[in-house]
Amino acid sequence: MHLPRLLNNYHDAHLERVAIGPRRELTLFIHLDPVCNASILEDAVVRFGAIANFDEVERFFSSLQCDPTRDFISEVCRLEPLEKGRWLIDLQDYEQIVIHSPHCTEQKR
Protein backbone atom coordinates (compact mmCIF):
# COMPACT_ATOMS: atom_id res chain seq x y z
CA MET A 1 0.00 0.00 0.00
CA HIS A 2 1.23 3.48 -0.88
CA LEU A 3 1.27 6.02 1.97
CA PRO A 4 0.11 9.60 1.38
CA ARG A 5 2.98 12.05 1.09
CA LEU A 6 3.20 15.40 2.87
CA LEU A 7 4.58 18.42 1.04
CA ASN A 8 6.55 19.72 4.03
CA ASN A 9 8.89 18.28 6.63
CA TYR A 10 7.37 19.12 10.02
CA HIS A 11 10.29 17.99 12.19
CA ASP A 12 11.38 20.83 14.52
CA ALA A 13 8.49 23.01 13.32
CA HIS A 14 6.53 25.13 15.80
CA LEU A 15 2.83 24.51 16.37
CA GLU A 16 1.60 28.08 16.79
CA ARG A 17 -2.17 27.75 16.86
CA VAL A 18 -4.94 25.14 16.70
CA ALA A 19 -8.53 25.47 15.45
CA ILE A 20 -11.05 22.77 16.29
CA GLY A 21 -14.26 22.37 14.28
CA PRO A 22 -16.69 23.54 13.08
CA ARG A 23 -17.50 19.90 12.35
CA ARG A 24 -15.14 16.96 12.84
CA GLU A 25 -12.17 19.04 11.70
CA LEU A 26 -8.80 20.07 13.09
CA THR A 27 -6.57 22.79 11.68
CA LEU A 28 -2.95 23.25 12.73
CA PHE A 29 -1.04 26.48 12.05
CA ILE A 30 2.63 25.59 11.85
CA HIS A 31 5.83 27.62 11.48
CA LEU A 32 8.19 25.44 9.45
CA ASP A 33 11.81 24.97 10.45
CA PRO A 34 14.01 26.50 7.71
CA VAL A 35 16.72 23.87 8.19
CA CYS A 36 14.28 21.03 7.39
CA ASN A 37 12.52 23.02 4.64
CA ALA A 38 15.25 25.00 2.93
CA SER A 39 13.32 25.61 -0.29
CA ILE A 40 10.04 26.62 1.41
CA LEU A 41 9.65 30.07 2.91
CA GLU A 42 5.96 30.00 3.81
CA ASP A 43 4.43 28.56 6.94
CA ALA A 44 1.85 25.81 6.68
CA VAL A 45 -1.76 25.15 7.55
CA VAL A 46 -2.54 21.45 7.96
CA ARG A 47 -6.21 20.47 8.03
CA PHE A 48 -7.70 17.11 8.94
CA GLY A 49 -11.36 16.47 8.08
CA ALA A 50 -13.96 13.81 8.88
CA ILE A 51 -11.97 12.72 11.95
CA ALA A 52 -13.30 9.37 13.21
CA ASN A 53 -11.75 9.70 16.70
CA PHE A 54 -12.77 13.35 16.99
CA ASP A 55 -13.59 13.29 20.73
CA GLU A 56 -10.09 12.04 21.57
CA VAL A 57 -8.46 14.55 19.18
CA GLU A 58 -10.56 17.42 20.53
CA ARG A 59 -9.63 16.56 24.15
CA PHE A 60 -5.93 16.33 23.28
CA PHE A 61 -5.70 19.61 21.35
CA SER A 62 -8.02 21.51 23.72
CA SER A 63 -5.63 20.76 26.57
CA LEU A 64 -2.58 22.28 24.87
CA GLN A 65 -1.33 25.52 26.39
CA CYS A 66 0.96 28.14 24.92
CA ASP A 67 4.06 28.54 27.08
CA PRO A 68 4.32 32.25 28.04
CA THR A 69 8.12 32.10 27.66
CA ARG A 70 7.80 31.37 23.94
CA ASP A 71 5.39 32.33 21.18
CA PHE A 72 4.23 28.84 20.18
CA ILE A 73 2.45 25.88 21.74
CA SER A 74 4.96 23.11 21.12
CA GLU A 75 7.73 21.89 18.87
CA VAL A 76 6.66 19.21 16.41
CA CYS A 77 8.77 16.07 16.61
CA ARG A 78 6.78 14.14 14.00
CA LEU A 79 3.76 14.68 11.79
CA GLU A 80 3.48 11.85 9.30
CA PRO A 81 1.16 9.20 7.88
CA LEU A 82 1.19 5.81 9.60
CA GLU A 83 -1.06 4.21 7.03
CA LYS A 84 -3.87 5.39 4.80
CA GLY A 85 -6.27 7.43 6.95
CA ARG A 86 -4.08 7.44 10.10
CA TRP A 87 -1.73 10.32 10.96
CA LEU A 88 0.77 10.43 13.82
CA ILE A 89 1.44 13.71 15.58
CA ASP A 90 4.20 13.78 18.18
CA LEU A 91 4.66 17.05 20.06
CA GLN A 92 7.51 17.83 22.41
CA ASP A 93 6.42 17.64 26.09
CA TYR A 94 3.11 15.98 25.14
CA GLU A 95 2.04 12.44 24.34
CA GLN A 96 1.65 11.30 20.76
CA ILE A 97 -1.76 11.14 19.15
CA VAL A 98 -3.00 9.30 16.09
CA ILE A 99 -5.67 11.07 14.06
CA HIS A 100 -8.05 8.81 12.12
CA SER A 101 -8.87 11.00 9.14
CA PRO A 102 -9.25 10.19 5.44
CA HIS A 103 -8.62 13.85 4.60
CA CYS A 104 -5.38 15.75 5.24
CA THR A 105 -4.58 18.90 3.29
CA GLU A 106 -1.63 21.29 3.44
CA GLN A 107 -1.71 24.93 2.42
CA LYS A 108 0.65 27.87 2.61
CA ARG A 109 -0.22 30.33 5.33
N, C-alpha and C positions, 0 to 999 in steps of 0.2 A: 504494500500500500504506500502511496506517495503522500508525504506530509505536506500541509500548506507551508508556504514560505513567507516570512516576514520581510518587509522592505528594509527595515532598520535593525541595527544591533542595539539592544536595550541594556546590555551589560554596563554597569556604572552610570546609567542615566539617573536623573532625579525625577521622582514622581512629585509633581507640583500641586496637582489638584485632581479631585475625583468628582464625577457627577453620576448619581444613581437615578435611574428611571428615565423617562416617565413610565415606561412599561417594564419589561424584564431586560433592561439595558444597563450597561455600565460603560462610562467613558473615562479614560485616563488621559490626563494632560501631562506630557513627559518632555523634559529638557534632555536632549540627547548628549551623550559624552562625545566631544570632538575627537578624542583619540580613537574611539571605536567606530566613529562615523566620519572619517576625514573628508569625504566628498559631499556630505550633507550638512547644510548650514541651518536648515529649519528645524524647529522642534516638532514633535509629533503628537497627534491625537489618535488614540487607539480606542475603538468602540467595539464592544461585544453586544450582540443582540440575541433575543430569544433564549436567554440563559435558563437552562433546566434546573440548576441548583441555585436559583436566584436568592432564596432566603438566606442560605449560607454565605453567598457572595455579598449580599447587602449587609449582613451582620459584620463580616470581616472588614469591609471598606468603610462602614459607618464608624467603626471603632478607631480608625487611624487618626492620629493627631499630628499637627504640624509642630515640630520642635521650634520653640521661640528663638533658639540660638542659630537657626538656619532658616532659609526661605523656601524649604521644600519639606514634604512629608517623610520621604524615605528614599534611600538609594535602591535602585533596582539591581538585584543580583542576576536574575533570570526572568525572561518573558519569552516563552517559546511554546510551540505545539508539542504535545505529548503523542497525540494521535489525532485523527480526524475528529473535530468537534470537542477536543479537550485541550485546554491551554494552561500551562503552569506559570504562575507568577510567584516569584520568590523575592521578598523585600527584606532589606537589612533590618535587623532588630524585630522582625515579625515572623510568624510562621508562614509556610508556603500555603498557597491555595490553588486548587485546580478549578477552572471555570469550564462548565459544560455548555458550550455554545457553538452552534453550527456557523455563526456569523462573526467574523473578526475583520474589521477594516482599519486601515491606517491612512491618515491624512496629514498634510503639513499643517502646522498651526500658524 
